[in-house]
Structure formats: C-alpha cells, structure tokens
C-alpha cells in the first residue's frame, strides 16, 4: 500500500517543479514510510511513497519499462498478479521483480486501456507514456483506494489525499458550498465532489486519460444483475463458499505479517475463520471496546465479548484494545490531519485507535466491509422493501394519491410513507445516513448557502438507482449504498484510518469477481423474510457457533451522547458558538443553538449532528480559518 502524487503541467510554468513534487509526496509519508521515489521528465512529474508488502527488496517506484516509454506509480494490491505475470511472459514480456507493480506496468505496456479488464484487486495508479505524452490513470472497481485530481485545462495534478494536492501552488483552495451542503446532509462528500471546487475524486471503476490537453474520463466496469442462474440453495451455498474462499486466499499473499479485524459479527468473523482454515495455523485478530475512565463499564461489552468468543473458536492470537473516552478524545486532534475534508463518521476515531494497535503486530489486516451492501445486512433494507409493497401501489404512476401529497398537511408530509408516495420509485431511497434532512435546510441553512445548493444526496441516489439493471427493488437500493455510502464513507474511513498508521487493509467481500458472483444470486438468498444476509449466515454455520451467527446485529457506534456531555463538551460548545460555526455565515441566526437546546432538553437526540458540526468547525480551523459567507 502506498501514496501517489504528481502533476502534468502542459505550460511548464510550475516554479521549482521538482521541489513542489517533493513537498506533495512527503505529505503522504504515512501512506508509505519505507521508501520515496520521483520521476521528473519535461512536463510530467510523478511521486511515490512505498509501504513494502510484496517483494520487499525490489519493486521501487516510480517504475519504468526497459525502454523507458512507460513510467508507473501504483497504490494497492493486484491479487491475480501471478497469473497475469505468466500470461505476460507467454507473450514475451520479461520481468525484473517479483511484485505486482511490474505486472501492472507490463500489462499497460502490452494491452493499454484494456489492461483494466485484467486487473483483480484494489488500486489506483497513474502511468506516463513518454512517446505519446499521455497520462493514463484509474481507480479500482469499487473505490477501495482513493484518487483525487485537479484539472484547469493546463495543469493536471493528482494525489492519494487532498493534503498532497494542496502543496501545489497552482491549485485553488476555493470551497465548494454544494459539497459542504451535501456533507451536512449525510456526513461525507460524495464522489466526484470534494470540499474544494476545483478538485475531484475519480469515481470507482473509472479511468482517465490526459492527452494533448484533453481530459477523458470513462467507466471501465459495470455490475450486471440480470444473469440469475437457476442454482438451488445448496448449489448457491457451495459456490459462495468457493468464491469467498478464493477471494480470501488471494488476499493472503504478502511478505509481511497479516491479521484480521474481528468485530464479533459474522462478516469479519467468517473472513478470520477462512484465513485460519486456509493457512492451517493461528492468525492474529484485533478488536476494540470502550471503557469509562474509571474502567468500570464497557459500553460495547457484548460485541467485545463476542469478538473474544470468535477468537477462541478459531484459535487466534487475540489482541483486544479497551479504550477510555480520554484515549479517544486524545486522538481527536489527529482527526483533521487524517481526514483532510469534512468527514463525520464517528466510527473513524476508534478505527484509528484500532489501526494503531494492529500496526504494532502486523502490516496487513483483512476486514469485513462490504458484506452488508452485498447481502442485505441492514434491517433498513427489509423495512424499505416492505414499505415499497404499499408505496409502489399508492404512489404508482396511475395513482391519484401521488398528486395529492403536496397538498396534504405539513405534518402528514413528514411521514416517510406519505413522502414516498409523492415521489417516483427511483427517488424513494436516498442512502444512509441522514444528518440534516433536505426538509430542514430552509430553517437551518443561510440564504447564501441555500443559493449554492445545486444537488442533494437524493439526486446521486436516484442516478445509481436508475443505472442498476436489476429487476429487484432490494438489489437496486443495495446498489445505491454500494455506490455512495460504501466508497465515500465506509471505505474512506478504513483507508484513511489504517493508512494513517501505515497499515494495509484488504477487503475480501469487495473483490470485484466476488461481487459479480453475488449479483447472480437470487434476492431471496440475501434477504429471506426477516433474516438478513441469509446465505452468508448459512455459510457461517460451517465455521462459527450458532449464537454468534444469529445474535442481533450491533453497529459500532461511540457513546456520543455521554461524551458530548463530558470531554467533548468544550469543543462542541465552541464549535457552535459565535466564535465558531455561527460566524461563518452558513446557518441562520440562532439555528445552531436551537439544535443544541433540543438535544439538551431531550426533545431529540442530535448527538450525531452535533458531532458532525463539531468536526466541521475543527476542519475550518485547520484548513480555512478565515472562511465566512458574511
């Protein structure tokens, strides 16, 4: 796992370009502490920070082909690199290293853009073609690895993280107020936006090419739900076992120690059990729980004990980390250095602490992200499918009720089913989570901020709903989350929190071949009556105790309500005060204090909202202290 940075300046006007590149690259030292490398040739400048995982002594980057036509900087792991190496050798390609970087480089040299159809893994990369003066870049199928870029028609710059891009003097720091409004809706900023108006995220499963002053971006992978083989449940279960085992086994390739995050739920527990079964020896597992400062109470005791139970069952070397509120609040100061745009997922703080612990023992950790979005793991899906049986009829194109909804009393219109009746099907599901619903914006946001809101999260959700070719409403809304919530929240959280401590996280459920297999499964094997993750739980019965598999699902959430009245209280109060967010012209006079007052009086639990607002002001203080719309 590594960090990328670089730029192509077609006018060649970047002063001291080599020094700018070095400043950019060194801002990513946490992503790659083992080595740094540079390529400066004419208008092209590429930088790389390396975390050595495979082929430790070689595979230094930037890496060039023998004829020096192609030069690559690469972040991630390609798990089928050994098979690809054999295929390329059969075509006459010669190799100097044992790692996957040179395989990607030679694949690009051999197949060009079509090389993307060969790669299986998590990655982002940029490759400079000296002969054609062209930059080719791509991001993996589901967005496990990040790729940010800036383009103004002359200067193209890219980096794994925003902080590196901001080191280039030619890049504007103008804040995108539309992105800011979206953050307030859903606690993250959806792709392709970033907090900066002129910097973008390359979408998952997309590639780009910069050639002769023109930038082209295109999707190279789409997920097809239409093929539904007539497998029986037992056949589907057998195939699921084989496909997940294949994915996990492919991710055990490393020349450094590996382990696994184990939460106590089935997603990560099945991965850890498969790792143990495949390797035939104990693995290292890692888990985190919360204590009060007096060590008297674990607020996640059940989950913590379940993780320990899984570890005992599979015989792992278990490393539990019990943290106090002061431990977590101490890491709060690192937040805006790790997440360099507003990011409000509260679980990121404990994930950072867990990553710091894990890195002391291993360099690579496998995780369970993605299973909920693939196998219908959220109870929310079952509720929405049940509601759609009603709203699909009452809100159908021929139903007179649909036109009546805007004329109903305001209180009625707040009801989720009534609201859904008044919308077309593609707009009824707007992904998770929901901080400040669109209906609250007029009362909360200032006129200046409202005037800049071009889009809402529902617009993004609708686009992904419409692009999904499944006939199943369940699969369509899961696809929405896989395209929004998963890459822009969950995977961003894991990537930044782990790479902050030079830990590589691998996600077996998000191997794109495994995703393609799951897309073929019948929807009732994902959600069967009240049973979520139906087929995955059937598989888990082969590896885990029954009580682990069928216990109620628990989310990993910090005890925010208590902490906002404890160690976070001074920060929160300052963030919402006249000296904090209230002076920035984003909110109506008194709106923030009303939110705080409702929370304190117990009228509504606004803990998540207050956390997101606190994080936002912390970000402003670090990156844009003078920002104001007033």
Secondary structure as UniProt FT lines:
FT   STRAND          2..9
FT   TURN            10..11
FT   TURN            15..16
FT   HELIX           17..26
FT   TURN            27..31
FT   STRAND          35..41
FT   TURN            42..43
FT   STRAND          44..50
FT   TURN            56..57
FT   STRAND          63..64
FT   TURN            66..67
FT   STRAND          70..78
FT   TURN            79..80
FT   HELIX           81..90
FT   TURN            91..92
FT   HELIX           100..111
FT   HELIX           112..117
FT   STRAND          121..129
FT   TURN            130..133
FT   STRAND          134..139
FT   TURN            141..142
FT   STRAND          148..151
FT   STRAND          155..159
FT   HELIX           162..165
FT   TURN            166..167
FT   TURN            169..170
FT   HELIX           177..186
FT   TURN            191..192
FT   TURN            197..198
FT   STRAND          199..201
FT   TURN            204..205
FT   STRAND          206..211
FT   TURN            212..213
FT   STRAND          214..219
FT   HELIX           233..250
FT   TURN            251..252
FT   STRAND          258..261
FT   HELIX           266..279
FT   STRAND          284..291
FT   TURN            293..294
FT   TURN            299..300
FT   HELIX           301..314
FT   STRAND          317..324
FT   HELIX           325..331
FT   HELIX           332..334
FT   HELIX           335..338
FT   HELIX           347..359
FT   TURN            360..361
FT   STRAND          364..367
FT   TURN            369..370
FT   HELIX           371..375
FT   HELIX           379..394
FT   TURN            397..398
FT   HELIX           401..404
FT   HELIX           405..407
FT   HELIX           410..413
FT   HELIX           416..421
FT   HELIX           425..427
FT   HELIX           438..440
FT   HELIX           441..444
FT   HELIX           447..450
FT   TURN            451..452
FT   HELIX           457..467
FT   HELIX           473..483
FT   HELIX           486..490
FT   HELIX           491..499
FT   TURN            500..502
FT   STRAND          504..507
FT   HELIX           508..510
FT   HELIX           512..520
FT   HELIX           523..525
FT   TURN            529..530
FT   TURN            532..533
FT   HELIX           534..540
FT   TURN            541..543
FT   HELIX           546..549
FT   HELIX           560..564
FT   TURN            565..568
FT   HELIX           569..576
FT   TURN            578..580
FT   HELIX           581..583
FT   TURN            584..585
FT   TURN            589..590
FT   HELIX           591..600
FT   TURN            601..602
FT   HELIX           607..623
FT   TURN            625..626
//
